[in-house]
Every structure is written in structure tokens, then in C-alpha cells.
Amino acid sequence: MVEFAIVLPILLLLILGLINLGVVVNTQIVITQAAWEGARAGATLDRDAGESDAQIYGAVNAALRPLDASQASIEIEPQENQAPRNLPWPEPRGKPLTVRVEYELRLSLPFPTMLKLRSQATSRMEYQNPP
């Protein structure tokens, strides 16, 4: 009994650590997928249909559905009003578009902790601006 009483707190901390590790890995996978979904949405925008960065934000937020999207910040590079995305045909076809997602994860086991997880995805833009 004495040995068990000595080992029990160590085992509980180990179990809580493994649970927290699982939560962190799961969150990292979700934000990595969200960044990729945003980059893909941005690479295939249909400018003739009036699509814009709103579709990128929508794709990222949809992929972040298992998490609290209000804890995420999304950065798009280059932005919609920056070159080459604002230049006339044949731009920006073939140029890179990067989507960065940063997420603040709150862990509470065994004590409150805040982690900032980051992910980014880059895709080549496939569309051309109208002439």
C-alpha cells in the first residue's frame, strides 16, 4: 500500500501529461488541415464570380470546426490588394499564396497553461485575373 501511495501521484501526472499531449497533437493536426484548406481555396478562386479572401477565411473556419475558431488568427500572404493578386492578366497564376493559422490552446490539466500553435500552407495560384 505504501508503495502504491508513493507511485500513484507520479502515474496520475504521467496520465494527465499523455492526455494533454493527445489534445495538443490533435489541435496541431486540425490547424494544419485548416491552413491547407485555406491555401487550396485561395489557389482556386474564381475572380470572375467575385470570389475573394472571404472564401479563404470561410474554408479555414470550416476546417477549424472541431475547435473554437475565435481563438484562431488567420493571415494571408499576399493579401488581396497586394501584388501579384491585384495585377491584371496573366497575373497571379503560378505565384505562391501562403495561409498562416495561429491558435491559442488552453490546457487545464493539471494546471492552466496557454500554448500558441502555428501552421502554414503554401499553394501556387491557379487562376488569372480578368484582363
KENU-938670 format. One record per residue (C-alpha): x, z, y. Coordinates in steps of 0.25 Angstrom, whole numbers, m for minus. Each point is the difference from the previous one (the first is absolute). Layout:
BEGIN
xx, zz, yy
X, Z, Y
...
end
This chain:
BEGIN
xx, zz, yy
0, 0, 0
11, 3, 10
7, m13, m3
m13, m7, 2
m2, 7, 14
13, m4, 4
m1, m14, m4
m15, m2, 5
3, m2, 15
11, m10, m3
m9, m8, m9
m11, 0, 10
9, m5, 11
5, m11, m9
m14, m4, m3
m4, 0, 15
12, m8, 3
m3, m10, m10
m15, m1, 5
6, m2, 14
9, m11, m5
m11, m7, m6
m8, 0, 13
12, m5, 8
3, m11, m10
m15, m4, 0
m1, 0, 15
13, m9, 1
m6, m10, m10
m13, m1, 8
7, m2, 14
10, m10, m6
m12, m8, m5
m7, 1, 13
12, m5, 7
1, m12, m9
m15, m3, 1
2, 0, 16
11, m9, m1
m7, m10, m9
m12, 1, 9
8, m3, 12
8, m12, m7
m13, m7, m3
m8, 2, 13
m10, m11, 3
3, m2, 15
m11, m11, 1
m10, 10, m5
4, 10, 11
7, 10, m10
10, 9, 7
7, 13, m2
m13, 7, m3
0, m7, m14
14, 7, m3
m5, 13, 5
m12, m1, m9
8, m4, m12
9, 12, 2
m11, 10, 2
m8, m6, m12
13, 2, m9
1, 14, 6
m14, 4, m5
5, 10, m10
7, 8, 11
m4, 4, 14
2, m12, 9
0, 8, 12
14, 6, m4
6, m14, 0
6, m8, 11
2, m15, m2
10, m9, 7
0, m15, 0
12, m8, 4
0, m9, 7
m13, 3, 7
m11, m10, 2
4, m2, 15
15, m2, m3
8, m12, m5
m1, m7, m9
m14, 4, m3
m5, m4, 14
8, m13, 1
m8, m14, m3
1, m8, m12
8, m1, m9
4, 15, 2
0, 10, m7
0, m6, m13
11, 5, m9
4, 12, 10
0, 14, m6
m12, 10, 3
3, 14, m3
m10, 11, m1
4, 15, 0
m8, 11, m4
3, 15, 2
m8, 11, m6
0, 15, 3
m2, 7, m13
m4, 15, 0
4, 7, m13
m6, 15, m1
6, 4, m14
6, 11, 0
2, 0, 15
m4, m10, 11
9, m12, 2
m1, m13, 8
7, m13, m5
1, m13, 7
0, m11, m10
3, m14, 5
m1, m14, m6
2, m14, 5
m3, m14, m6
4, m14, 6
m6, m13, m3
2, m14, 5
m11, m5, 9
m7, m12, m7
m9, m4, 12
2, m9, 12
m6, 3, 14
m9, m11, 5
6, m10, 9
end
